[in-house]
Amino acid sequence: MGNPYIYGGCQHVLMVAEIIPYKAQYAGHFRDLNLAWLTTYFEVEEKDRMLLENCQEHILDPGGRIFFATLQDEIVGCFALIKLKEGVFELGKMAVDPCYQGMKIGQMLLEFAIGFAREQQWKKIVLYSSSKLPAALHIYRKFGFVEVNLQKNNPYKRSDIKMELVLNTK
């Protein structure tokens, strides 16, 4: 057991989170974690609702993946890898419970996502973000993502930045 500390009104014990794959029983956590950050910073868009309300049909069945960060069997974060085409996935729906922010769980999720994509021998990961999230953009750049041109038919109104990480040039 680690040392307890208070962050943002929540008491924590410093521990390493475990990354686990999606199970149907976690669908509500996936939805709720994402709705929490979306409603804090933006508005929930139609595409968000579609992905969050039926992640099995819209993320998993087409070949995507969802993972969760857990601490002592409590879900504290999540992300999705949404298949765009063969070997190209969108990193999306990354969220960390507000009581666990500042513990580098988001960075751990991002590192796991990149490692998983490399193991799968995918070509590229893309993501959509916003200039209103400078801390997130800094972390993406730290992990090697570079800004690319944002297409006209951007999937999210809130996104004014598109980034990508090329994994495999074959």
N, C-alpha and C positions, 0 to 999 in steps of 0.2 A: 504494500500500500504506500502511496506517496504522501506528500504533505498537503493538507487542505489550505485553500486560499479563497478569498472572495473576489469575484469579478462581475461587475454589472449587477450586483445584488444577488448573484447566484453563488453558492458555495461549490467548490470543485476540489477534487483530489487529482494532483498531477499524475496522469497516466498516459499511456500510448493507446490511441484508438485502434480498433481492429476494423479492417475493411471486409465487408461481406457482400455476397451477391443478392440480388432481388429475390424475394419470396412474396407471394400474393398477400400474405398477412401484413406486409410493410407498405402496401399501396397508399394507405391513409397517411402514413408518415411522409412519404414522398410528396403527396399533394400538400399536406399542411406545412411542411418546411418551406416549400416553394411559395405557397400563398403568403406566408409570413414576410418573406423578403420582398416579394413583388408589391404587396400592398404598402410596405414601408417606403419604398423608393419610387414606384411607378404605379401603373394600373394593370389589372389582369386582363390580358388580351384574349381574343377568341382562340388563337393557336395555343396559348397557355392552358386554357380550359380543356381543350381537346386532348392535349398531351397528359395533363394532370388527372383528368377524370377517367381516362381509359388508357393508361400507360401500357397495358398488355397489348391492346390492338394497335396503338399508334407508335410505340417505341420498340417493344420486345418482339412482337410477331414479325415485323419487317426486318429483323436481324440486329436490332439495337440491344444495348445492355443498360442496366441500372445497378448501382452499387450504393452501399450505405456505410457510414462510419459509426461504430458503436463504442461506447465506454460503459463497462460493467453491464452489458446487455441492454443498454439504453441507446436508441437511435439518436444520434446527434448531428448527422450530416448526410448528404446524398449528392449524387450526380447521375446524369444519363449520357450515354454515347448513342446518338441517334444516327442511324444509317442514312446517308445521302445518296451514295452509290457505292459500287464495289470498292472497298479499300479506303473510302472517305467517310468520316463520321463527324457529326457536330457534337462538340462537348457542350452540354446544356443542362439546365435545371440543376445547377450546383447550388446548394444551400447548406448553411450551418445554423443550427439552433442558436438564437441570440444569447442564451446562457453559456454557450461554449465558444463564442467568437473570441478572437484574440489568443487562441491556444494553438494556432497553426494547423487546425484540422482541415481547413480549405486547401492549404498547401499540400497536406498529406494526401487529400483526395485527388488533387491535380497531379501529383507525382505518381500516384497509383494509376490514374487514367492513362497517362503517357506510357508508363511501363506496360500496362495491359495492351495498349494499342501496338506497341513495338512487338510484344510477344505474338500478337495476332498477325504481325507483318502487314499492318495497314499502311497505306501510303501517306495519309494526311489526316490531321484533326483540324477542324475549323471551329470558331466560336464567334458569337455575336455579343457585343457588350455596349456600354454607354460611357461617354466622357464624364457622366455624373458619378462614375465609380472608379476614381483614380487609384485607390488602393488595389482593387482587383486588376486593373490594367497593369499596374506595376508588377504584380505577381505573375501575370501571364507573360510579360516580357522577360522576367527573371527566369522563367522556365523555357524560354526560347521561341515563344509565339511572336510573330511579326505582323504588323498591320498591313492589310491588303485592301484593294478597292472594294467598296461596298456596292453590291449590285443594286439596280433600281428596284427590283421586286424583293426587297428586304423582308424577311419573314416576321420581323417584330418592329412595331412603330418606335419603341424606346431605343432601339439599337442604332447608333450612329458610327459604330466601329465594327469592322470585321477583322479577325486575326486568324492566322493559320500557323500550324507547326507541321513542316514536312518531315515525315518519318522514314520514308523509303522511296528512293528515286528510281527504283527498277520499273 
